[in-house]
Amino acid sequence: MTDGTTPLSPRPGAHPPARVPRRSFRAALGWTVLGALVPGTGLLAAGRRRLGAAVLTVFLLLVAGGVWLATAGRRFAARTLVDTDVLLWTTVGVGVLAVLWIAVVVAGYRMLVPPGTSRGRHVVGGLVVAVLVVAIAVPSVLAGHLASTSRDLIAGVFDDDRQSATVDEEDEDTAELFGGRERVNVLLLGGDGGEGREGVRTDTVIVASTDVETGDTVLLSLPRNLQDLPFPEDSPLGEVYPDGFDAGSESESLLNAVYRNGPAWYPDVLGPTDDPGADFLKLGVGEALGLRIDYFVLVNLEGFSRLVDALGGVTVNVNYYVPINGDPGTGELPDDYIAPGRDVRMDGFTALQFARGRFGLTDYDRMARQRCTISAIVDAADPVTLLQRYQRLAATTEDIVSTDIPRTRLDDFVDLAFRVKDAEIRSVVLDTSVIDPAYPDYDRIRELVDEAIEPRTPVPAAGTQPSGDGAEVTEAPEPSEGPVTDVVDACAYDPVRAAEARAAGEPPSKQG
């Protein structure tokens, strides 16, 4: 040797010392970061092969499960996430996984950092690990809070212990989809308390009748000024209102006054119930349409604007000037108007005015716009939007929505929602071209509903033509026009009508 020393020779038969790979501090940080992104890789780099392989395997299984839930397993995920017990365990599980993930990152860094590292480099390494821990903890806290929010929302809105005079408890105890029903009929109510009004008036009354198998849906809209609402003869309401609903005066006997006035006159006639007004309407509207109303959903229209804002707004087509405020009864003019236009983006306030405005217009115009607003909300509620805005939506929904849908049926509604999303939605408007609200022909109404839900087979034409195999082929006549329309068509932009409205120069109430 050049320094004059003699290297020590190993003892005869001795094994050479094992080589421990020397790793730079920079490489240790790189493996630590990678170990945070892909748990287990840092432990493998540190020589802990069994532990690293186990952690990596668990991580890959979780990723694969997440990919499946986001693609082919979306329906399963949605059904699972309306289960309050699952959501509770999800909250706990997210917390446990976050703690284990952080432990893996910290342990991996301690194993990877080379011995003899200076104090300054340890400070840098500690800062990197702290950033990684925060990057893991913050999303985990948000995910846990999301699961907890969902659980509170479901428990707050959908109550299995809620008393109802119109929900069949025997059907709810069956595991079969919607108790084996072919259709499920949900009464959608828009409760408009409003300034200067005593109690709640349901100015919006729509029944969504959905085929359980296909998801095809018919929206049945009833005018708010419908009179003589009938009730089933075998119900307590049929006894006290044998000739239809009557509260002593014409204005207080309309459909929109049943929710408030019925229970005020006969508070205990239906027995124990948490929402007698809704039960009054379920029985009356069901009898009027010839349907069994299974559930109701009441939305407070005073909070409707917050729901739209929580979604980030909605987009609708406007074919004529729609008034903002204004009182037809007193003649008070609107504050402003929503101008005609294609794909008009609306915030919550504007959407509420679009849905409720009727100064200078008819109730039927408003009913049509309300259906279009509902359709716009369904379109806006895509999975990405729901995920991004879920906490705000949850808080808003719990404040403005009440229903008698039991929690045990939520998984059924999840299945139904997947079918409705891609199914046909049609509409039946019971306007003055079909009925006279002051003297309604309820037999005629039931015929229209039957025809809308199950269109009859056309009557064979007089002439037939033989087919190639000798069988007769009947030429079916063109279907007659009726009140049934496709919601998409009814809410489409009408350039001719919009152009006529704009050509007039100003809204109807300001003309002349």
KEPAZA-501297 format. One record per residue (C-alpha): residue in three letters; x, y, z. Coordinates in steps of 0.2 Angstrom, whole numbers, padded with zeros to 4 digits, always signed. Each point is the difference from the previous one (the first is absolute). Layout:
AlaXYZ...
***
This chain:
Met+0000+0000+0000Thr+0006+0017-0003Asp-0002+0006+0018Gly+0011-0014+0006Thr-0014-0010+0009Thr-0004-0018-0003Pro-0018-0004-0003Leu-0008-0012+0012Ser-0003-0017-0007Pro-0016-0009+0004Arg+0002-0015+0011Pro+0001-0016-0009Gly-0018-0007-0003Ala-0009+0016+0005His-0014+0007-0011Pro+0002+0017-0007Pro-0011+0013+0009Ala-0017+0003-0008Arg-0001+0015-0011Val-0013+0013+0006Pro-0005+0011-0015Arg+0005+0017+0003Arg-0014+0012-0004Ser+0001+0019-0002Phe-0011+0012+0010Arg-0008+0006-0016Ala-0004-0018-0005Ala-0008-0003+0017Leu-0011+0015-0002Gly-0005-0006-0018Trp-0005-0018+0007Thr-0009+0008+0014Val-0011+0011-0012Leu-0003-0015-0011Gly-0004-0011+0016Ala-0014+0013+0004Leu-0007+0000-0018Val+0001-0019-0001Pro+0000-0007+0018Gly+0012-0015+0002Thr+0014+0006-0013Gly+0010+0009+0013Leu+0000-0015+0011Leu+0006-0011-0014Ala+0014+0012-0004Ala+0005+0000+0019Gly+0002-0019-0001Arg-0016-0005+0009Arg-0007-0011-0014Arg-0014-0009+0009Leu-0007+0015+0008Gly+0002+0010-0015Ala-0008-0013-0011Ala-0015-0002+0012Val-0003+0019+0000Leu+0002+0002-0018Thr-0013-0015-0003Val-0013+0008+0011Phe+0003+0017-0009Leu-0003-0008-0017Leu-0015-0009+0006Leu-0008+0016+0006Val+0004+0009-0016Ala-0008-0014-0010Gly-0015+0001+0011Gly-0001+0019-0002Val+0001-0002-0019Trp-0014-0013+0000Leu-0011+0011+0011Ala+0003+0015-0012Thr-0004-0010-0016Ala-0010-0017+0000Gly-0004+0001+0019Arg-0008+0017+0000Arg-0017-0007+0004Phe+0007-0011+0014Ala+0009+0015+0007Ala-0015+0011+0000Arg-0011-0013+0008Thr+0014-0002+0013Leu+0002+0018+0004Val-0019+0003+0005Asp+0003-0013+0014Thr+0003+0010+0016Asp+0009-0015+0008Val+0012-0001-0015Leu+0003+0018+0001Leu+0004-0001+0018Trp+0013-0013-0003Thr+0006+0009-0015Thr+0004+0015+0011Val+0010-0011+0012Gly+0008-0010-0014Val+0006+0016-0009Gly+0008+0006+0017Val+0009-0017+0003Leu+0007+0000-0018Ala+0006+0017+0002Val+0009-0003+0016Leu+0008-0016-0007Trp+0005+0009-0016Ile+0009+0013+0010Ala+0009-0013+0011Val+0006-0008-0016Val+0007+0016-0007Val+0009+0005+0017Ala+0007-0018+0002Gly+0006+0000-0018Tyr+0009+0016+0002Arg+0009-0005+0016Met+0005-0017-0008Leu+0006+0009-0016Val+0010+0015+0007Pro+0018-0004+0000Pro+0010-0001+0017Gly+0010+0015+0004Thr-0012+0012-0009Ser+0003+0018+0006Arg-0012+0010+0011Gly-0004+0012-0015Arg-0005-0014-0011His-0010-0008+0013Val-0010+0016+0002Val-0003+0000-0019Gly-0005-0018+0000Gly-0012+0003+0015Leu-0008+0015-0010Val-0002-0012-0015Val-0008-0013+0011Ala-0011+0013+0008Val-0007+0006-0017Leu-0003-0018-0005Val-0010-0003+0016Val-0010+0015-0003Ala-0004-0006-0018Ile-0006-0016+0007Ala-0010+0007+0015Val-0009+0014-0008Pro-0009-0011-0014Ser-0003-0013+0013Val-0009+0012+0012Leu-0010+0007-0015Ala-0005-0018-0005Gly-0005-0004+0018His-0010+0016+0002Leu-0008-0004-0017Ala-0006-0017+0007Ser-0005+0008+0016Thr-0010+0013-0009Ser-0009-0013-0011Arg-0004-0010+0015Asp-0008+0015+0009Leu-0009+0005-0015Ile-0008-0017-0003Ala-0004-0002+0018Gly-0008+0018+0001Val-0011-0001-0016Phe-0004-0018-0001Asp-0007-0007+0016Asp-0006-0018+0002Asp-0009+0006+0016Arg-0010+0013-0008Gln-0019-0002+0002Ser-0010+0000-0016Ala-0019-0004-0003Thr+0003-0005-0018Val+0016-0010-0001Asp-0003-0019+0001Glu+0011-0007+0013Glu-0002-0018-0006Asp+0007+0005-0017Glu+0015+0009+0008Asp+0004-0016+0010Thr+0003-0010-0016Ala+0017-0001-0008Glu-0008-0001-0018Leu+0003+0015-0010Phe-0013+0013+0005Gly-0010-0014+0008Gly-0003-0008-0017Arg-0009+0015-0008Glu+0001+0003-0019Arg+0000+0019+0002Val+0005+0012+0014Asn-0010+0016+0001Val+0008+0015+0009Leu-0009+0016+0004Leu+0011+0015-0003Leu-0005+0015+0010Gly+0006+0018-0001Gly-0005+0008+0016Asp+0000+0019-0001Gly-0002+0008+0017Gly+0006+0017-0006Glu-0001+0017+0007Gly-0018+0005+0005Arg-0006-0018-0001Glu-0007-0009+0015Gly+0006-0018+0000Val+0006-0010-0015Arg-0009-0001-0017Thr+0005-0013-0012Asp+0000+0010-0016Thr+0010-0014-0009Val-0009-0017+0000Ile+0009-0013-0012Val-0001-0019+0001Ala+0015-0010-0007Ser-0007-0017-0005Thr+0015-0011-0005Asp+0001-0018-0007Val+0010-0009+0012Glu+0008-0012-0013Thr+0004+0013-0014Gly+0001+0017+0009Asp-0012+0008-0012Thr-0008+0014+0009Val-0016+0010-0003Leu-0002+0017+0009Leu-0018+0004+0004Ser-0002+0019+0004Leu-0016+0006+0009Pro-0005+0018+0000Arg+0000+0009+0017Asn-0018+0006-0003Leu-0007-0017-0002Gln-0016-0002+0010Asp-0010-0013+0009Leu+0015-0012+0002Pro-0008-0017+0003Phe+0005-0013+0013Pro-0002-0019+0001Glu-0017-0004+0006Asp+0007-0013+0012Ser+0012+0012+0008Pro-0005+0012+0015Leu+0002+0015-0012Gly-0013-0008-0011Glu-0012+0001+0014Val+0003+0018+0005Tyr+0002+0006-0018Pro-0013-0010-0010Asp-0001+0013-0014Gly+0018+0004+0000Phe+0011+0012+0010Asp-0009+0015+0006Ala+0007+0013+0013Gly-0015+0012+0000Ser+0006+0012-0014Glu+0005-0002-0018Ser+0018+0007+0003Glu+0003-0011+0015Ser-0007-0016-0008Leu+0013+0000-0015Leu+0013-0014-0002Asn+0014+0011+0007Ala-0010+0003+0016Val-0003-0018+0004Tyr+0017-0003+0009Arg-0004+0015+0012Asn-0018+0000+0002Gly-0004-0019+0001Pro+0009-0004+0016Ala-0005+0017+0007Trp-0019-0006-0001Tyr+0003-0018+0004Pro+0017-0002+0009Asp-0002-0018+0006Val-0011-0007-0014Leu+0014-0011-0007Gly+0007-0006+0017Pro+0018+0002+0004Thr+0011+0008-0013Asp+0014+0012+0000Asp-0006+0010-0015Pro-0019-0001-0002Gly+0000+0013-0014Ala+0011-0012-0011Asp-0012-0014+0004Phe-0015+0010-0005Leu+0008+0004-0017Lys+0006-0018-0002Leu-0017-0007+0002Gly-0009+0014-0010Val+0012+0001-0015Gly+0001-0019-0001Glu-0019-0001-0001Ala-0001+0014-0013Leu+0013-0009-0011Gly-0005-0018+0003Leu+0017-0004+0008Arg+0007-0006+0016Ile+0012+0013+0006Asp+0014-0008+0009Tyr+0010+0014+0007Phe+0002+0019+0000Val+0014+0012-0001Leu-0003+0018+0006Val+0012+0013-0005Asn-0001+0017+0008Leu+0001+0012-0015Glu+0007+0014+0011Gly+0015-0011+0002Phe+0000-0006-0018Ser+0012+0014-0006Arg+0013-0006+0012Leu-0002-0018-0007Val+0004+0007-0018Asp+0014+0011+0006Ala+0007-0016+0009Leu+0000-0009-0017Gly+0009+0015-0008Gly-0015+0006-0010Val-0011-0008-0013Thr-0002+0003-0019Val-0017+0002-0008Asn-0008+0006-0016Val-0011+0016+0002Asn-0012+0002-0014Tyr-0009+0016+0006Tyr+0001+0013+0013Val-0001-0007+0018Pro-0005+0013+0014Ile+0011+0002+0015Asn-0012+0003+0015Gly-0016+0009-0003Asp-0017-0003+0007Pro-0015-0004-0012Gly-0012+0002+0014Thr+0005+0018+0005Gly+0006+0005-0017Glu+0018+0003+0007Leu+0011+0000-0015Pro+0015-0011-0001Asp+0018+0006+0005Asp+0007-0006-0016Tyr-0001-0014-0013Ile+0010-0015-0006Ala+0003+0003-0018Pro-0002-0014-0013Gly+0016-0010-0005Arg+0007-0017-0003Asp+0010-0009+0014Val-0002+0014+0012Arg+0011-0003+0015Met-0009+0004+0017Asp+0005+0002+0018Gly-0012-0005+0014Phe-0010+0016+0001Thr-0003+0001-0019Ala-0004-0018-0001Leu-0013+0002+0014Gln-0008+0015-0009Phe+0000-0010-0017Ala-0009-0014+0009Arg-0013+0010+0009Gly-0003+0016-0010Arg-0017+0002-0007Phe-0004+0018-0001Gly-0009+0003-0017Leu+0001-0019-0003Thr-0010-0015+0004Asp+0002-0014+0014Tyr+0003-0012-0014Asp+0015+0010-0007Arg+0007-0001+0018Met-0003-0018+0001Ala+0009-0003-0016Arg+0015+0010+0006Gln+0000-0009+0016Arg+0002-0017-0009Cys+0014+0007-0010Thr+0008+0006+0016Ile-0001-0017+0007Ser+0008-0007-0016Ala+0014+0012+0001Ile+0004-0004+0018Val+0001-0018-0005Asp+0012+0004-0014Ala+0010+0011+0012Ala+0002-0014+0013Asp+0013-0010-0009Pro+0012-0010+0011Val+0015+0012-0001Thr-0011+0015+0005Leu-0008-0010+0014Leu+0017-0005+0007Gln+0008+0017-0002Arg-0015+0009+0009Tyr-0007-0014+0010Gln+0002+0008+0017Arg-0009+0016-0004Leu-0013-0010-0009Ala-0002-0011+0015Ala-0002+0014+0012Thr-0013+0009-0012Thr-0010-0016-0003Glu-0002-0004+0018Asp-0007+0017+0003Ile-0013+0001-0014Val-0005-0018-0004Ser-0012-0011+0010Thr-0006-0017-0005Asp-0008-0016+0006Ile+0012-0011-0010Pro+0007-0012+0012Arg+0019-0003+0002Thr-0003-0019-0004Arg-0006+0005-0018Leu+0015+0011-0005Asp+0009-0014-0008Asp-0015-0003-0011Phe-0001+0018-0005Val+0019-0001-0004Asp-0004-0014-0012Leu-0015+0010-0007Ala+0011+0016-0002Phe+0012-0009-0011Arg-0014-0006-0012Val-0009+0017+0000Lys+0016+0009-0005Asp+0000-0008-0017Ala-0019-0003-0002Glu-0014+0009-0008Ile-0008+0014+0010Arg-0017+0006-0006Ser-0012+0012+0006Val-0019+0002+0002Val-0006+0018+0003Leu-0018+0001+0006Asp-0003+0017-0006Thr-0016+0008-0007Ser+0001-0008-0016Val-0003-0016+0009Ile-0010+0004+0015Asp-0009+0014+0009Pro+0008+0002+0017Ala-0016+0008+0007Tyr-0011-0015-0006Pro+0013-0014-0002Asp-0005-0017-0008Tyr+0010-0012+0010Asp-0006-0015-0010Arg+0008+0009-0015Ile+0016+0004+0009Arg+0002-0018+0005Glu-0002-0006-0018Leu+0013+0012-0005Val+0012-0006+0013Asp-0003-0018-0005Glu+0003+0004-0018Ala+0016+0009+0004Ile+0007-0014+0011Glu-0005-0015-0011Pro-0004+0006-0017Arg-0014-0010-0008Thr+0004-0011-0015Pro-0007+0009-0015Val-0016-0006-0008Pro+0004-0010-0015Ala-0003+0009-0017Ala-0014-0007-0011Gly+0012-0006-0013Thr+0014-0012+0002Gln+0014-0007-0010Pro+0006-0017+0000Ser+0019-0003+0004Gly+0012-0011-0008Asp-0004-0015+0011Gly-0019+0002-0002Ala-0004+0009+0016Glu-0010+0016-0001Val+0009+0016+0005Thr-0011+0014+0007Glu+0004+0018-0004Ala-0002+0009+0016Pro-0008+0018-0001Glu+0010+0015+0005Pro-0002+0003+0019Ser-0012+0015+0004Glu+0007+0015+0007Gly-0002+0001+0019Pro+0007+0008+0016Val+0015-0011+0001Thr+0017+0008-0005Asp+0018-0004+0001Val+0008+0011+0013Val+0015+0002-0010Asp-0010+0007-0015Ala-0011+0011+0012Cys+0016+0008+0007Ala+0009+0002-0016Tyr+0004+0017-0007Asp-0014+0007-0012Pro+0009+0013-0011Val-0016+0006-0008Arg-0009+0004+0017Ala+0016+0007+0007Ala+0002+0011-0015Glu-0018+0006+0001Ala+0003+0005+0018Arg+0015+0009-0003Ala-0007+0009-0016Ala-0014+0007+0012Gly+0014+0010+0007Glu-0006-0001+0019Pro-0009-0012+0011Pro-0019-0001-0002Ser-0004+0010+0016Lys+0010+0015-0006Gln-0008+0000-0017Gly-0013+0013-0004
***
